[in-house]
Amino acid sequence: MGSAADPQIHQATFDVDRPVAPRDRLTCALRLFTVIPAAILLGTVSGGGVSAGGNSGLWLAFGGPGLLFVPPLLMLVFREKYPRWWFDFNRELLRFSARVGAYAALLTDAYPSTDEPQNVHLELPEPDPTQLDRWLPLVKWLLAIPHLVVLVFLWLGAVVAVIVAWFAILFSGRYPDGLFDYVVGVGRWNIRVVAYAFALVTDDYPPFRLAA
């Protein structure tokens, strides 16, 4: 199920540019409140559709609520098609979700844009139905269960990391590099699982790692 070009590189990628210190301590201190308008907008755009994540706010932000899941699944199984506009919608929703998640997790001070990439980078492979197994989408969610179990614990760790980083930013004006890399890594892992099991854009099974 790995990539033929390079099995070590997954087709779905996620990264956040490391911010330059000193950080904006005021907006970081109030981040729990300043993110609310963006979170409400994200919820409105997603329309309360199928959740690719769980109940964690960070999970939803990085994973993306409201993905088109059932329609692409049915089209792949019965028509071997994946309409381009459905892919575009899922990709842009995931990108906006990632920007909101990165802002909420203190990875960036840039307020989430609805359309500009800013310093949050998320790429999905454009699905080629002729290269995708037409029956695999029926069981991808089942195959992804080991990842989902691991991600529950990784996200719990990410929440703790963000809390520690919040105090670090308030006192030192910087996000500890180790914590930053961990939180970004969890987001990267999550995006790979979403791309495989819910957005259905690749048959490359996600690797069990935080690194790119």
C-alpha positions as CSV (number, residue, x, y, z in Angstrom):
1,M,0.0,0.0,0.0
2,G,3.0,2.3,0.1
3,S,4.0,4.9,-2.4
4,A,5.7,3.4,-5.5
5,A,8.0,6.4,-5.8
6,D,9.2,6.4,-2.2
7,P,7.6,4.3,0.5
8,Q,9.1,6.5,3.2
9,I,7.1,9.6,2.1
10,H,3.4,9.7,2.5
11,Q,1.4,11.5,-0.1
12,A,-0.6,13.6,2.5
13,T,1.7,16.2,4.1
14,F,1.3,18.7,6.9
15,D,3.7,21.2,8.4
16,V,3.8,24.6,10.2
17,D,6.5,27.1,9.9
18,R,8.3,27.6,13.2
19,P,7.4,31.2,14.4
20,V,10.1,33.7,15.1
21,A,10.4,34.8,18.7
22,P,9.3,36.8,20.5
23,R,5.7,35.6,20.3
24,D,2.7,37.8,20.8
25,R,2.1,37.0,24.5
26,L,-1.2,38.9,24.8
27,T,-2.9,37.0,22.0
28,C,-1.4,33.7,23.3
29,A,-2.7,34.5,26.8
30,L,-6.2,35.0,25.4
31,R,-6.0,32.4,22.7
32,L,-8.8,30.3,24.2
33,F,-11.1,33.3,23.6
34,T,-9.6,34.8,20.4
35,V,-10.0,31.5,18.5
36,I,-13.8,31.4,19.2
37,P,-14.9,33.4,16.1
38,A,-12.7,31.3,13.8
39,A,-14.0,28.1,15.5
40,I,-17.6,29.2,15.0
41,L,-16.9,30.0,11.3
42,L,-15.3,26.6,10.9
43,G,-18.3,24.9,12.4
44,T,-20.6,26.9,10.1
45,V,-18.7,26.0,7.0
46,S,-18.5,22.3,8.0
47,G,-22.3,22.3,8.4
48,G,-22.1,19.7,11.2
49,G,-21.4,16.9,8.7
50,V,-19.4,13.7,9.2
51,S,-16.6,14.2,11.7
52,A,-13.2,12.9,10.7
53,G,-12.0,13.1,14.3
54,G,-13.4,12.8,17.7
55,N,-14.6,15.1,20.5
56,S,-11.3,16.9,21.1
57,G,-11.2,20.4,19.9
58,L,-7.7,20.1,18.6
59,W,-8.6,16.8,16.9
60,L,-11.5,18.5,15.0
61,A,-9.4,21.5,14.1
62,F,-6.6,19.4,12.5
63,G,-8.8,16.6,11.3
64,G,-11.6,18.6,9.8
65,P,-15.3,18.2,10.6
66,G,-17.8,18.1,7.8
67,L,-15.8,16.2,5.3
68,L,-17.5,14.7,2.3
69,F,-17.1,11.0,3.1
70,V,-20.1,8.9,2.0
71,P,-20.6,10.6,-1.5
72,P,-16.9,9.9,-2.6
73,L,-17.1,6.4,-1.1
74,L,-20.2,5.6,-3.2
75,M,-18.8,7.1,-6.3
76,L,-15.5,5.2,-6.0
77,V,-17.3,1.9,-5.4
78,F,-20.0,2.1,-8.0
79,R,-18.7,4.5,-10.6
80,E,-14.9,4.5,-10.0
81,K,-15.0,8.3,-10.0
82,Y,-14.0,11.1,-7.5
83,P,-15.5,14.4,-8.7
84,R,-12.8,17.1,-8.6
85,W,-15.0,19.7,-6.8
86,W,-15.5,17.2,-4.0
87,F,-11.8,16.8,-3.6
88,D,-11.3,20.6,-3.7
89,F,-13.9,21.1,-1.0
90,N,-12.4,18.5,1.3
91,R,-8.9,19.8,0.8
92,E,-9.8,23.4,1.4
93,L,-11.9,22.5,4.4
94,L,-8.9,20.5,5.8
95,R,-6.6,23.5,5.2
96,F,-8.9,25.9,7.0
97,S,-9.3,23.4,9.8
98,A,-5.6,23.1,10.1
99,R,-5.1,26.8,10.3
100,V,-7.7,27.1,13.0
101,G,-6.1,24.1,14.8
102,A,-2.6,25.6,14.5
103,Y,-3.8,28.9,15.9
104,A,-5.6,27.2,18.8
105,A,-2.5,25.1,19.6
106,L,-0.4,28.3,19.7
107,L,1.7,27.1,16.8
108,T,1.2,30.5,15.1
109,D,0.1,34.0,16.0
110,A,-1.5,34.6,12.5
111,Y,-5.2,34.7,12.8
112,P,-6.7,31.9,10.6
113,S,-7.5,33.0,7.1
114,T,-10.3,31.3,5.2
115,D,-8.4,31.1,2.0
116,E,-4.7,32.1,2.4
117,P,-2.2,29.4,3.3
118,Q,-0.3,31.6,5.8
119,N,2.4,29.5,7.5
120,V,0.4,26.3,7.7
121,H,1.0,23.9,4.9
122,L,-1.3,21.0,4.1
123,E,-1.2,19.0,0.8
124,L,-3.4,16.1,-0.3
125,P,-2.7,13.9,-3.4
126,E,-5.3,14.5,-6.1
127,P,-7.2,11.2,-6.3
128,D,-6.9,9.1,-9.5
129,P,-9.8,6.7,-9.4
130,T,-8.0,4.4,-11.9
131,Q,-5.2,4.0,-9.4
132,L,-7.5,3.6,-6.3
133,D,-8.9,0.2,-5.3
134,R,-12.6,0.6,-5.7
135,W,-13.5,-1.7,-2.8
136,L,-11.0,-0.6,-0.3
137,P,-13.0,2.5,0.8
138,L,-15.5,0.2,2.4
139,V,-13.0,-1.0,4.9
140,K,-10.5,1.8,5.3
141,W,-12.2,3.0,8.5
142,L,-11.7,-0.4,9.9
143,L,-8.1,-0.6,8.9
144,A,-7.5,2.8,10.4
145,I,-8.7,1.7,13.9
146,P,-5.1,1.1,15.2
147,H,-4.2,4.6,14.2
148,L,-7.3,6.1,15.8
149,V,-6.5,4.3,19.1
150,V,-3.0,5.7,19.1
151,L,-4.2,9.1,18.1
152,V,-6.4,9.3,21.2
153,F,-3.3,9.1,23.4
154,L,-1.3,11.3,21.1
155,W,-3.9,14.1,21.3
156,L,-4.1,13.8,25.0
157,G,-0.3,14.4,25.0
158,A,-0.8,17.3,22.6
159,V,-3.2,19.0,24.9
160,V,-0.7,18.7,27.7
161,A,2.0,20.0,25.4
162,V,0.0,23.0,24.4
163,I,-0.8,23.9,28.1
164,V,2.9,23.7,28.9
165,A,3.8,25.7,25.8
166,W,1.2,28.4,26.9
167,F,3.1,28.9,30.2
168,A,6.4,28.9,28.4
169,I,5.3,31.5,25.9
170,L,4.0,33.8,28.7
171,F,7.2,33.6,30.6
172,S,9.9,33.3,27.9
173,G,8.1,34.5,24.7
174,R,8.9,31.2,22.8
175,Y,7.4,27.8,22.1
176,P,9.8,25.0,23.2
177,D,11.1,23.3,20.1
178,G,10.4,19.8,21.3
179,L,6.8,20.6,22.2
180,F,6.3,22.4,18.9
181,D,7.6,19.5,16.9
182,Y,5.5,17.0,18.8
183,V,2.2,19.0,18.3
184,V,2.9,19.4,14.6
185,G,3.8,15.7,14.4
186,V,0.5,14.7,15.9
187,G,-1.3,17.0,13.4
188,R,0.7,15.4,10.6
189,W,-0.2,11.9,11.7
190,N,-3.8,12.8,12.0
191,I,-3.9,14.3,8.5
192,R,-2.5,11.1,7.0
193,V,-5.2,9.1,8.6
194,V,-7.9,11.5,7.5
195,A,-6.6,11.4,3.9
196,Y,-6.6,7.6,3.9
197,A,-9.7,6.7,5.8
198,F,-12.1,9.6,5.5
199,A,-11.1,11.8,2.5
200,L,-10.3,8.6,0.6
201,V,-7.8,10.3,-1.7
202,T,-5.0,7.7,-1.3
203,D,-4.5,4.0,-0.7
204,D,-1.1,4.6,0.9
205,Y,-1.5,3.2,4.5
206,P,-0.4,5.9,7.0
207,P,2.9,5.3,8.7
208,F,3.1,5.1,12.5
209,R,5.3,8.1,13.0
210,L,5.2,11.8,13.9
211,A,8.0,12.8,11.5
212,A,7.5,13.7,7.9
